Each structure stands twice: as structure tokens, then as C-alpha cells.
Amino acid sequence: MTCHAGGLDHVVDDSAQADAVEVPVATLDSLLDGQVPVAMKIDVEGFELRALKGASRTLASPELKAIVIELQDWTLKKFGTSERECRALLMGFGFQPHSYDPATRTLTQVAAGTARELNEIFVRPDDMVAERLASGETVGRLGIADFPALHD
């Protein structure tokens, strides 16, 4: 794995690459060892499909309600896959793509591949998710006006 590119560090095939370090790899299913989170965030710079395939038991569990995942063809293609393939796998486990409006705290189902953000939200249809969003504590949002140094 590269180690000096910040948020763009990624898996490499050649550990002899000058900026590469060896890191241990394990499947999510083995790491979770039967425990299932309510939600997961996956951002592994193009390795998303392999991460998802290593989480098949977790993805099949009805306890997992939501996945936020970064999908970009330009990183996925490095590993011979695509956004479409990742979405198809998630949808095969019953997850549907959604957009989220933080102002109203609502999720809206959208057509696959229409998200305008790098991170896509996939939710398994379940009343618990909507109830949890509606009952959660409101968190303030900062805007540019909160940072005077940025507009002086």
C-alpha cells in the first residue's frame, strides 16, 4: 500500500514500489467475528468490491441497516471492477441507494448511480432507520459565515 499520498493512498501490486508498505489484510467477516454493526463506512480507494465480497455474512444480516461507501470508477478500474458492479452487489443484499437531507433528517430513495457525491448511501428498507433519524439529537451545521478568516 502506498503511504505518502494522504487520502489517495491505495493498494499496490508491487511491494517493491518506493512509497509502499506492507499491511495486513483480513475480511470484514473475519474481523467482525459474528458481530454486526448497524451501519458501515467503506472507503478503500478502489478495493471496495473486494471489501464487500469479504463481508458477505455481514451484508446478509438484517441487523446491518446502512452502508456509506465511496464509489468512483477511476479508482475501482485499477482493480478490474466498477461502480455498477459494487452497486449490484449491494442491491443484491437488499440495500437501496438513497440521498440524505440533513436539514430535514430524511432519506429519499434514488436511482442507482445518480448520487452527485463521492460517498453513496445504501439503506436496507426498515422503519428503524427513519425512526432513528427522526428521534436523534439535532446537531448544528457550520457554514462559511462561521469562519470569518475565510471571507476577509
TORVEXVEX-484183 format. One line per field, with one value per residue: chain; x, y, z of N, C-alpha, C in turn. Coordinates in nm, 3 decimals, padded with zeros to 5 digits. Example, Ala and Ser with C-alpha at 12.3 -4.5 7.8 and 13.67 -1.06 7.14 Angstrom:
! residues 2
unit <- A | A
n.u <- 01.319 | 01.285
n.v <- -00.569 | -00.225
n.w <- 00.780 | 00.708
ca.u <- 01.230 | 01.367
ca.v <- -00.450 | -00.106
ca.w <- 00.780 | 00.714
c.u <- 01.320 | 01.290
c.v <- -00.330 | 00.003
c.w <- 00.780 | 00.787
//
This chain:
! residues 152
unit <- A | A | A | A | A | A | A | A | A | A | A | A | A | A | A | A | A | A | A | A | A | A | A | A | A | A | A | A | A | A | A | A | A | A | A | A | A | A | A | A | A | A | A | A | A | A | A | A | A | A | A | A | A | A | A | A | A | A | A | A | A | A | A | A | A | A | A | A | A | A | A | A | A | A | A | A | A | A | A | A | A | A | A | A | A | A | A | A | A | A | A | A | A | A | A | A | A | A | A | A | A | A | A | A | A | A | A | A | A | A | A | A | A | A | A | A | A | A | A | A | A | A | A | A | A | A | A | A | A | A | A | A | A | A | A | A | A | A | A | A | A | A | A | A | A | A | A | A | A | A | A | A
n.u <- 00.086 | 00.048 | 00.197 | 00.231 | 00.051 | -00.160 | -00.507 | -00.529 | -00.386 | -00.334 | -00.395 | -00.130 | 00.015 | 00.281 | 00.506 | 00.759 | 00.755 | 00.860 | 00.729 | 00.574 | 00.418 | 00.389 | 00.083 | -00.135 | -00.405 | -00.745 | -01.067 | -01.382 | -01.582 | -01.429 | -01.296 | -01.509 | -01.622 | -01.880 | -02.019 | -02.241 | -02.255 | -02.473 | -02.444 | -02.209 | -01.905 | -01.733 | -01.433 | -01.192 | -01.023 | -01.066 | -01.066 | -01.309 | -01.504 | -01.380 | -01.364 | -01.637 | -01.708 | -01.574 | -01.735 | -01.969 | -02.132 | -02.189 | -02.317 | -02.545 | -02.686 | -02.977 | -02.947 | -02.763 | -02.810 | -02.739 | -02.506 | -02.240 | -02.056 | -01.766 | -01.768 | -01.605 | -01.540 | -01.283 | -01.099 | -01.185 | -01.152 | -00.882 | -00.863 | -01.003 | -01.285 | -01.610 | -01.823 | -02.087 | -02.082 | -02.028 | -02.255 | -02.455 | -02.395 | -02.446 | -02.719 | -02.816 | -02.810 | -03.023 | -03.002 | -03.074 | -03.009 | -02.983 | -03.051 | -02.954 | -03.096 | -02.975 | -03.097 | -03.369 | -03.350 | -03.401 | -03.419 | -03.415 | -03.514 | -03.322 | -03.241 | -03.007 | -02.670 | -02.709 | -02.621 | -02.459 | -02.243 | -01.922 | -01.944 | -02.178 | -02.499 | -02.640 | -02.928 | -03.103 | -03.439 | -03.626 | -03.809 | -03.682 | -03.454 | -03.553 | -03.698 | -03.491 | -03.342 | -03.530 | -03.562 | -03.317 | -03.067 | -03.049 | -02.795 | -02.583 | -02.491 | -02.203 | -02.129 | -01.986 | -01.999 | -01.937 | -01.667 | -01.484 | -01.225 | -01.204 | -01.341 | -01.243
n.v <- -00.117 | 00.224 | 00.501 | 00.776 | 00.946 | 01.063 | 01.103 | 00.970 | 00.738 | 00.397 | 00.048 | -00.139 | -00.349 | -00.411 | -00.455 | -00.361 | -00.107 | 00.226 | 00.396 | 00.219 | 00.022 | -00.276 | -00.410 | -00.576 | -00.782 | -00.854 | -01.013 | -00.841 | -00.994 | -01.182 | -01.011 | -00.891 | -01.111 | -01.236 | -01.035 | -00.766 | -00.452 | -00.161 | 00.023 | 00.087 | 00.232 | 00.246 | 00.296 | 00.242 | 00.313 | 00.208 | -00.061 | -00.148 | -00.343 | -00.587 | -00.565 | -00.565 | -00.821 | -00.972 | -00.944 | -01.084 | -01.240 | -01.050 | -00.853 | -00.994 | -01.006 | -00.901 | -00.714 | -00.523 | -00.210 | 00.012 | 00.138 | 00.341 | 00.428 | 00.488 | 00.534 | 00.529 | 00.517 | 00.563 | 00.485 | 00.228 | 00.088 | 00.034 | -00.205 | -00.377 | -00.356 | -00.194 | 00.092 | 00.019 | -00.262 | -00.283 | -00.153 | -00.329 | -00.560 | -00.472 | -00.407 | -00.656 | -00.768 | -00.647 | -00.376 | -00.035 | 00.252 | 00.580 | 00.931 | 01.181 | 01.427 | 01.655 | 01.876 | 01.819 | 01.573 | 01.336 | 01.043 | 00.966 | 00.749 | 00.686 | 00.659 | 00.410 | 00.508 | 00.780 | 00.955 | 01.253 | 01.290 | 01.172 | 00.978 | 00.727 | 00.639 | 00.351 | 00.188 | -00.052 | -00.134 | -00.035 | 00.046 | 00.125 | 00.279 | 00.527 | 00.607 | 00.633 | 00.840 | 01.048 | 01.073 | 01.138 | 01.349 | 01.692 | 01.833 | 02.107 | 02.285 | 02.403 | 02.693 | 02.894 | 03.148 | 03.111 | 03.111 | 03.362 | 03.432 | 03.315 | 03.467 | 03.726
n.w <- 00.000 | -00.075 | 00.102 | 00.134 | 00.020 | 00.143 | 00.161 | -00.077 | -00.073 | -00.162 | -00.246 | -00.380 | -00.631 | -00.632 | -00.391 | -00.386 | -00.470 | -00.424 | -00.234 | -00.086 | 00.169 | 00.359 | 00.457 | 00.687 | 00.574 | 00.604 | 00.597 | 00.630 | 00.748 | 00.898 | 01.074 | 01.213 | 01.329 | 01.366 | 01.493 | 01.421 | 01.281 | 01.296 | 01.098 | 00.832 | 00.707 | 00.412 | 00.254 | 00.059 | -00.145 | -00.417 | -00.371 | -00.298 | -00.394 | -00.337 | -00.060 | 00.002 | -00.089 | 00.096 | 00.310 | 00.311 | 00.489 | 00.683 | 00.529 | 00.461 | 00.695 | 00.863 | 01.061 | 00.984 | 00.867 | 00.709 | 00.466 | 00.393 | 00.125 | -00.070 | -00.408 | -00.706 | -01.038 | -01.148 | -00.950 | -00.890 | -01.130 | -01.138 | -01.010 | -01.163 | -01.159 | -01.114 | -01.048 | -01.102 | -01.066 | -00.791 | -00.685 | -00.777 | -00.631 | -00.366 | -00.387 | -00.442 | -00.193 | -00.079 | -00.022 | -00.087 | -00.293 | -00.157 | -00.098 | 00.135 | 00.338 | 00.546 | 00.667 | 00.694 | 00.795 | 00.653 | 00.449 | 00.106 | -00.141 | -00.431 | -00.782 | -00.878 | -00.902 | -00.936 | -00.748 | -00.652 | -00.502 | -00.381 | -00.186 | -00.142 | -00.022 | 00.102 | 00.196 | 00.382 | 00.342 | 00.615 | 00.899 | 01.130 | 01.070 | 00.969 | 01.197 | 01.381 | 01.268 | 01.287 | 01.563 | 01.669 | 01.825 | 01.739 | 01.547 | 01.514 | 01.216 | 01.055 | 00.867 | 00.603 | 00.707 | 00.971 | 00.982 | 00.982 | 00.887 | 00.641 | 00.460 | 00.451
ca.u <- 00.000 | 00.124 | 00.188 | 00.261 | -00.042 | -00.273 | -00.636 | -00.522 | -00.310 | -00.411 | -00.330 | -00.047 | 00.053 | 00.425 | 00.553 | 00.890 | 00.734 | 00.935 | 00.648 | 00.480 | 00.439 | 00.307 | -00.018 | -00.214 | -00.537 | -00.841 | -01.204 | -01.468 | -01.649 | -01.339 | -01.270 | -01.629 | -01.640 | -02.020 | -02.084 | -02.291 | -02.285 | -02.596 | -02.401 | -02.066 | -01.848 | -01.626 | -01.357 | -01.064 | -00.954 | -01.075 | -01.072 | -01.443 | -01.571 | -01.316 | -01.407 | -01.776 | -01.712 | -01.525 | -01.833 | -02.097 | -02.216 | -02.233 | -02.415 | -02.668 | -02.753 | -03.075 | -02.905 | -02.692 | -02.915 | -02.692 | -02.367 | -02.192 | -01.942 | -01.713 | -01.763 | -01.552 | -01.487 | -01.140 | -01.022 | -01.229 | -01.097 | -00.747 | -00.876 | -01.085 | -01.427 | -01.678 | -01.932 | -02.205 | -02.068 | -02.043 | -02.397 | -02.532 | -02.373 | -02.521 | -02.862 | -02.845 | -02.830 | -03.142 | -02.977 | -03.118 | -02.941 | -03.061 | -02.988 | -02.985 | -03.110 | -02.952 | -03.186 | -03.496 | -03.315 | -03.475 | -03.359 | -03.503 | -03.459 | -03.286 | -03.197 | -02.866 | -02.574 | -02.745 | -02.564 | -02.364 | -02.131 | -01.835 | -01.998 | -02.317 | -02.566 | -02.727 | -03.006 | -03.196 | -03.570 | -03.650 | -03.863 | -03.590 | -03.363 | -03.628 | -03.728 | -03.368 | -03.311 | -03.627 | -03.554 | -03.181 | -03.041 | -03.013 | -02.657 | -02.567 | -02.402 | -02.123 | -02.124 | -01.872 | -02.012 | -01.879 | -01.523 | -01.458 | -01.096 | -01.218 | -01.403 | -01.191
ca.v <- 00.000 | 00.348 | 00.556 | 00.919 | 01.020 | 01.109 | 01.040 | 00.896 | 00.614 | 00.287 | -00.082 | -00.156 | -00.487 | -00.428 | -00.404 | -00.300 | 00.035 | 00.307 | 00.450 | 00.116 | -00.050 | -00.397 | -00.402 | -00.700 | -00.776 | -00.953 | -00.984 | -00.780 | -01.103 | -01.239 | -00.909 | -00.870 | -01.236 | -01.260 | -00.911 | -00.693 | -00.312 | -00.107 | 00.093 | 00.077 | 00.324 | 00.178 | 00.384 | 00.172 | 00.360 | 00.118 | -00.200 | -00.163 | -00.469 | -00.695 | -00.548 | -00.610 | -00.967 | -01.027 | -00.911 | -01.142 | -01.277 | -00.924 | -00.791 | -01.074 | -00.991 | -00.791 | -00.615 | -00.416 | -00.128 | 00.115 | 00.140 | 00.458 | 00.375 | 00.574 | 00.463 | 00.610 | 00.427 | 00.581 | 00.405 | 00.088 | 00.027 | -00.014 | -00.341 | -00.454 | -00.355 | -00.069 | 00.138 | -00.062 | -00.394 | -00.265 | -00.125 | -00.451 | -00.649 | -00.418 | -00.419 | -00.799 | -00.796 | -00.576 | -00.234 | 00.055 | 00.382 | 00.691 | 01.060 | 01.223 | 01.571 | 01.679 | 01.980 | 01.757 | 01.443 | 01.234 | 00.967 | 00.951 | 00.651 | 00.742 | 00.560 | 00.373 | 00.582 | 00.921 | 01.037 | 01.353 | 01.292 | 01.054 | 00.878 | 00.690 | 00.580 | 00.237 | 00.156 | -00.163 | -00.084 | -00.068 | 00.161 | 00.164 | 00.383 | 00.654 | 00.642 | 00.676 | 00.973 | 01.144 | 01.089 | 01.174 | 01.486 | 01.782 | 01.879 | 02.229 | 02.279 | 02.524 | 02.747 | 02.983 | 03.264 | 03.075 | 03.119 | 03.495 | 03.440 | 03.263 | 03.564 | 03.861
ca.w <- 00.000 | -00.071 | 00.238 | 00.141 | -00.066 | 00.223 | 00.130 | -00.203 | -00.058 | -00.219 | -00.259 | -00.499 | -00.653 | -00.621 | -00.262 | -00.406 | -00.504 | -00.327 | -00.124 | -00.043 | 00.295 | 00.367 | 00.563 | 00.695 | 00.512 | 00.656 | 00.554 | 00.733 | 00.823 | 00.999 | 01.176 | 01.294 | 01.404 | 01.402 | 01.537 | 01.305 | 01.312 | 01.236 | 00.977 | 00.799 | 00.610 | 00.338 | 00.165 | 00.048 | -00.266 | -00.532 | -00.325 | -00.239 | -00.427 | -00.259 | 00.079 | 00.011 | -00.104 | 00.222 | 00.414 | 00.267 | 00.606 | 00.745 | 00.438 | 00.462 | 00.824 | 00.868 | 01.161 | 00.913 | 00.807 | 00.616 | 00.425 | 00.321 | 00.050 | -00.175 | -00.535 | -00.816 | -01.139 | -01.175 | -00.856 | -00.899 | -01.252 | -01.108 | -00.958 | -01.256 | -01.126 | -01.147 | -00.960 | -01.132 | -01.005 | -00.646 | -00.658 | -00.800 | -00.516 | -00.251 | -00.413 | -00.430 | -00.050 | -00.035 | 00.006 | -00.193 | -00.285 | -00.103 | -00.069 | 00.271 | 00.359 | 00.689 | 00.719 | 00.733 | 00.852 | 00.580 | 00.341 | -00.009 | -00.234 | -00.561 | -00.880 | -00.863 | -00.983 | -00.955 | -00.641 | -00.703 | -00.409 | -00.388 | -00.095 | -00.167 | 00.094 | 00.071 | 00.315 | 00.372 | 00.384 | 00.755 | 00.972 | 01.236 | 01.024 | 00.968 | 01.336 | 01.447 | 01.215 | 01.339 | 01.708 | 01.710 | 01.868 | 01.632 | 01.552 | 01.436 | 01.099 | 01.035 | 00.731 | 00.581 | 00.796 | 01.099 | 00.969 | 00.926 | 00.819 | 00.506 | 00.367 | 00.475
c.u <- 00.090 | 00.106 | 00.215 | 00.165 | -00.165 | -00.399 | -00.637 | -00.432 | -00.397 | -00.327 | -00.250 | -00.007 | 00.200 | 00.474 | 00.692 | 00.877 | 00.792 | 00.851 | 00.547 | 00.519 | 00.348 | 00.210 | -00.094 | -00.352 | -00.623 | -00.979 | -01.280 | -01.538 | -01.558 | -01.310 | -01.390 | -01.666 | -01.783 | -02.092 | -02.128 | -02.321 | -02.419 | -02.563 | -02.251 | -02.029 | -01.732 | -01.564 | -01.216 | -00.999 | -00.948 | -01.088 | -01.211 | -01.509 | -01.511 | -01.355 | -01.550 | -01.786 | -01.661 | -01.618 | -01.968 | -02.187 | -02.272 | -02.339 | -02.548 | -02.748 | -02.853 | -03.041 | -02.829 | -02.795 | -02.865 | -02.543 | -02.342 | -02.063 | -01.898 | -01.699 | -01.719 | -01.491 | -01.336 | -01.053 | -01.058 | -01.168 | -00.955 | -00.749 | -00.976 | -01.232 | -01.485 | -01.780 | -02.054 | -02.199 | -02.084 | -02.189 | -02.482 | -02.516 | -02.454 | -02.670 | -02.905 | -02.866 | -02.948 | -03.121 | -03.018 | -03.046 | -03.036 | -02.980 | -03.033 | -02.990 | -03.091 | -03.044 | -03.318 | -03.476 | -03.395 | -03.389 | -03.461 | -03.438 | -03.436 | -03.247 | -03.047 | -02.778 | -02.606 | -02.690 | -02.460 | -02.241 | -02.045 | -01.888 | -02.144 | -02.371 | -02.659 | -02.795 | -03.095 | -03.331 | -03.604 | -03.701 | -03.768 | -03.500 | -03.434 | -03.661 | -03.604 | -03.327 | -03.402 | -03.608 | -03.415 | -03.169 | -02.998 | -02.871 | -02.646 | -02.473 | -02.329 | -02.129 | -02.006 | -01.879 | -01.951 | -01.726 | -01.485 | -01.327 | -01.104 | -01.277 | -01.363 | -01.119
c.v <- 00.122 | 00.413 | 00.706 | 01.003 | 01.069 | 01.032 | 00.962 | 00.773 | 00.498 | 00.159 | -00.083 | -00.303 | -00.512 | -00.368 | -00.343 | -00.153 | 00.119 | 00.355 | 00.349 | 00.057 | -00.172 | -00.382 | -00.534 | -00.678 | -00.887 | -00.917 | -00.917 | -00.887 | -01.161 | -01.137 | -00.889 | -00.994 | -01.255 | -01.138 | -00.835 | -00.548 | -00.272 | -00.039 | 00.075 | 00.186 | 00.251 | 00.277 | 00.325 | 00.195 | 00.257 | -00.027 | -00.234 | -00.297 | -00.584 | -00.686 | -00.598 | -00.762 | -01.036 | -00.998 | -00.974 | -01.184 | -01.151 | -00.857 | -00.864 | -01.057 | -00.875 | -00.685 | -00.498 | -00.337 | -00.033 | 00.101 | 00.271 | 00.413 | 00.474 | 00.492 | 00.559 | 00.514 | 00.442 | 00.507 | 00.257 | 00.017 | -00.024 | -00.161 | -00.422 | -00.460 | -00.216 | -00.033 | 00.048 | -00.198 | -00.386 | -00.240 | -00.251 | -00.548 | -00.601 | -00.435 | -00.565 | -00.843 | -00.717 | -00.429 | -00.152 | 00.190 | 00.492 | 00.820 | 01.098 | 01.374 | 01.599 | 01.785 | 01.920 | 01.620 | 01.330 | 01.169 | 00.955 | 00.852 | 00.717 | 00.629 | 00.534 | 00.455 | 00.729 | 01.012 | 01.132 | 01.363 | 01.168 | 00.942 | 00.854 | 00.618 | 00.469 | 00.195 | 00.038 | -00.111 | -00.132 | 00.057 | 00.212 | 00.279 | 00.519 | 00.700 | 00.695 | 00.815 | 01.079 | 01.172 | 01.132 | 01.320 | 01.571 | 01.833 | 02.001 | 02.207 | 02.411 | 02.564 | 02.841 | 03.106 | 03.237 | 03.083 | 03.252 | 03.504 | 03.393 | 03.365 | 03.707 | 03.912
c.w <- 00.000 | 00.066 | 00.247 | 00.058 | 00.011 | 00.191 | 00.000 | -00.193 | -00.103 | -00.224 | -00.388 | -00.510 | -00.622 | -00.489 | -00.272 | -00.446 | -00.391 | -00.209 | -00.070 | 00.093 | 00.292 | 00.483 | 00.568 | 00.634 | 00.571 | 00.604 | 00.668 | 00.815 | 00.930 | 01.109 | 01.269 | 01.375 | 01.455 | 01.455 | 01.413 | 01.347 | 01.250 | 01.104 | 00.958 | 00.700 | 00.544 | 00.240 | 00.158 | -00.088 | -00.379 | -00.496 | -00.271 | -00.270 | -00.348 | -00.112 | 00.097 | 00.001 | 00.022 | 00.339 | 00.384 | 00.384 | 00.672 | 00.660 | 00.439 | 00.591 | 00.821 | 00.972 | 01.097 | 00.834 | 00.699 | 00.588 | 00.352 | 00.254 | -00.056 | -00.302 | -00.645 | -00.918 | -01.158 | -01.075 | -00.867 | -01.019 | -01.232 | -01.064 | -01.039 | -01.224 | -01.156 | -01.040 | -00.977 | -01.063 | -00.853 | -00.609 | -00.673 | -00.683 | -00.396 | -00.269 | -00.407 | -00.286 | 00.006 | 00.001 | -00.114 | -00.179 | -00.240 | -00.103 | 00.071 | 00.278 | 00.507 | 00.749 | 00.767 | 00.795 | 00.786 | 00.472 | 00.230 | -00.104 | -00.369 | -00.655 | -00.861 | -00.956 | -01.003 | -00.846 | -00.700 | -00.612 | -00.430 | -00.301 | -00.126 | -00.045 | 00.046 | 00.200 | 00.286 | 00.420 | 00.526 | 00.825 | 01.079 | 01.194 | 01.025 | 01.110 | 01.407 | 01.397 | 01.277 | 01.488 | 01.757 | 01.747 | 01.748 | 01.654 | 01.463 | 01.319 | 01.087 | 00.889 | 00.720 | 00.671 | 00.934 | 01.098 | 00.903 | 00.847 | 00.674 | 00.409 | 00.398 | 00.354
//
